[in-house]
Amino acid sequence: MRAFFTLLFCLCIGLGHAQQLLAPLPVNTTTGLVTYMAVVPTPGVIQSSLVARAKVWAHRVSTANKPPLVVSELGTDVLFVAGSQAINASYDVPPRTLYFLAQVSMREGRYQYRFDELTLEMISPVGVPYYQSVEAAFLQQSPPKATGNSAATRLRKAFDEALAQAGARLHNTLTTPLAPPNEAGLDW
């Protein structure tokens, strides 16, 4: 979650300075992919509740024909999901949807998320959808200015907002009980 707050902070700071560029995207040096990840504490939430909540989140964001997968390895439950997040139409940019691969590792009182393989659904001039990786959309040119109304600035801000919304939905789901806890302390 720290990465999302840092991203939002950078966006807010950038809006105050006319010539400042948007923050560079975090690129995994091993894979070369834009990757967002952080460890987030969830005090008082037991692991089985985190897993149940993560499954609810995964079913809400998962794409058709790609069900979420949960595996356990060395005391950590790991959820994998191919998900999507709608992009705010107010930016008036071609992409309609952000697709991502999420990995959420859960242990007692904390979780680690990782969003990568980020893809934008774009619309061609003739109205046909096509898909473009975030790396192709943003890494081949310098970061756009934080202010202004250029297509590159609007596209980047729409992407940043969609990714922040996906992370916020994950955090809200993992920190909100599904139901009142029962006598065993489980909310599932």
Legacy VTK file of the C-alpha trace (Angstrom):
# vtk DataFile Version 3.0
C-alpha trace
ASCII
DATASET POLYDATA
POINTS 188 float
0.000 0.000 0.000
2.990 2.256 0.635
3.706 2.300 -3.099
0.188 3.555 -3.845
0.432 6.297 -1.240
3.833 7.264 -2.650
2.365 7.333 -6.136
-0.569 9.490 -5.031
1.776 11.791 -3.079
3.981 12.200 -6.149
0.926 13.000 -8.254
-0.246 15.640 -5.765
3.199 17.219 -5.510
3.514 17.142 -9.290
0.261 19.020 -9.750
1.687 21.976 -7.812
4.664 22.506 -10.150
4.002 23.434 -13.771
7.061 21.843 -15.374
7.435 18.791 -13.185
7.206 15.382 -14.825
5.067 12.543 -13.551
7.008 10.056 -11.457
8.750 7.333 -13.430
7.077 3.945 -13.375
8.617 1.225 -11.170
10.330 -1.283 -13.451
11.426 -4.688 -12.163
15.069 -4.953 -13.192
14.847 -8.727 -13.557
11.739 -8.942 -15.746
11.743 -5.483 -17.340
8.029 -5.181 -16.493
6.339 -2.307 -14.692
5.620 -3.821 -11.272
3.876 -2.390 -8.227
4.403 -4.217 -4.950
4.378 -3.617 -1.212
3.849 -5.334 2.120
0.788 -4.074 3.992
0.105 -4.778 7.683
-3.389 -5.873 8.689
-3.219 -5.951 12.487
-5.574 -8.398 14.148
-6.635 -10.156 10.933
-5.920 -13.876 11.026
-4.600 -15.635 7.959
-7.748 -17.638 7.200
-9.769 -14.398 7.162
-7.234 -12.750 4.841
-7.534 -15.702 2.469
-11.344 -15.624 2.512
-11.370 -11.865 1.910
-8.780 -12.159 -0.870
-10.949 -14.762 -2.610
-13.894 -12.349 -2.518
-11.719 -9.580 -4.022
-10.327 -11.962 -6.664
-13.776 -13.051 -7.812
-14.800 -9.390 -8.151
-11.833 -8.426 -10.334
-11.092 -11.655 -12.208
-11.496 -11.787 -15.949
-13.793 -14.272 -17.670
-12.541 -17.840 -18.056
-9.546 -17.205 -15.749
-10.557 -18.199 -12.217
-8.329 -17.180 -9.297
-5.847 -19.707 -7.949
-4.827 -20.070 -4.297
-1.785 -22.099 -3.263
-0.077 -22.617 0.088
3.674 -22.616 0.406
5.607 -22.680 3.681
2.870 -21.149 5.833
1.952 -18.459 3.334
-1.200 -18.530 1.233
-0.682 -17.051 -2.225
-3.524 -15.949 -4.497
-3.005 -15.405 -8.225
-5.622 -13.656 -10.322
-5.825 -12.161 -13.796
-7.946 -9.112 -13.101
-9.221 -5.888 -14.573
-10.078 -2.356 -13.504
-12.225 0.074 -15.479
-10.540 3.320 -16.498
-12.224 6.609 -15.653
-13.874 7.942 -18.836
-13.503 11.557 -17.684
-9.884 11.559 -18.906
-11.168 11.219 -22.486
-8.454 8.744 -23.456
-8.820 5.613 -25.577
-8.176 2.857 -23.016
-11.298 1.534 -21.386
-9.827 -1.133 -19.151
-6.603 -1.897 -17.309
-5.772 -5.607 -17.135
-3.256 -6.975 -14.643
-1.856 -10.091 -13.067
-2.019 -9.871 -9.265
-0.219 -11.986 -6.731
-1.305 -11.579 -3.109
0.744 -13.420 -0.467
-0.950 -13.619 2.943
0.402 -14.366 6.382
-1.003 -13.713 9.808
-1.516 -9.933 10.113
-0.086 -8.837 6.755
-0.197 -9.317 3.024
2.098 -8.560 0.139
0.647 -7.591 -3.219
2.257 -7.510 -6.611
0.627 -6.096 -9.740
2.407 -6.715 -13.028
1.797 -7.714 -16.650
-0.205 -4.484 -16.893
-2.073 -4.100 -20.183
-4.291 -1.311 -21.511
-7.288 -2.021 -23.724
-7.000 0.651 -26.422
-9.369 1.628 -29.236
-8.115 2.039 -32.807
-9.270 5.003 -34.917
-11.858 2.736 -36.556
-13.242 1.669 -33.173
-11.651 -1.794 -32.911
-10.170 -2.685 -29.529
-6.519 -3.739 -29.263
-4.204 -4.332 -26.321
-0.998 -2.520 -25.458
1.382 -3.294 -22.620
2.080 -0.482 -20.183
5.762 -0.824 -21.043
5.023 -0.109 -24.717
2.656 2.742 -23.842
4.894 4.567 -21.352
8.516 3.398 -21.273
9.429 4.205 -24.857
9.105 7.949 -24.277
9.982 10.303 -21.430
7.423 10.738 -18.635
4.749 13.342 -19.478
4.396 16.612 -17.597
2.290 16.514 -14.469
0.191 19.443 -15.679
-1.318 20.166 -19.028
-3.834 18.430 -21.183
-1.715 16.437 -23.608
-2.898 12.984 -24.604
0.186 11.445 -22.945
-0.549 13.245 -19.652
-4.214 12.227 -19.680
-3.345 8.612 -20.533
-0.766 8.369 -17.756
-3.078 9.962 -15.177
-5.902 7.610 -16.175
-3.539 4.646 -15.778
-2.238 5.881 -12.393
-5.794 6.374 -11.117
-6.983 2.952 -12.330
-4.035 1.211 -10.694
-4.566 3.134 -7.443
-8.252 2.122 -7.499
-7.336 -1.551 -7.980
-4.963 -1.365 -5.016
-7.499 0.470 -2.870
-10.172 -2.141 -3.659
-7.759 -4.877 -2.609
-6.863 -3.082 0.622
-10.466 -2.278 1.505
-11.547 -5.875 0.933
-8.682 -7.340 2.966
-9.246 -5.002 5.908
-13.049 -5.146 6.058
-14.740 -8.131 7.727
-17.023 -10.147 5.479
-19.447 -10.756 8.359
-19.440 -10.278 12.122
-16.783 -12.576 13.643
-18.012 -15.842 15.121
-16.853 -17.342 18.412
-13.676 -18.706 16.762
-12.757 -15.187 15.576
-13.362 -16.011 11.921
-15.380 -13.668 9.722
-16.147 -16.302 7.099
LINES 1 189
188 0 1 2 3 4 5 6 7 8 9 10 11 12 13 14 15 16 17 18 19 20 21 22 23 24 25 26 27 28 29 30 31 32 33 34 35 36 37 38 39 40 41 42 43 44 45 46 47 48 49 50 51 52 53 54 55 56 57 58 59 60 61 62 63 64 65 66 67 68 69 70 71 72 73 74 75 76 77 78 79 80 81 82 83 84 85 86 87 88 89 90 91 92 93 94 95 96 97 98 99 100 101 102 103 104 105 106 107 108 109 110 111 112 113 114 115 116 117 118 119 120 121 122 123 124 125 126 127 128 129 130 131 132 133 134 135 136 137 138 139 140 141 142 143 144 145 146 147 148 149 150 151 152 153 154 155 156 157 158 159 160 161 162 163 164 165 166 167 168 169 170 171 172 173 174 175 176 177 178 179 180 181 182 183 184 185 186 187
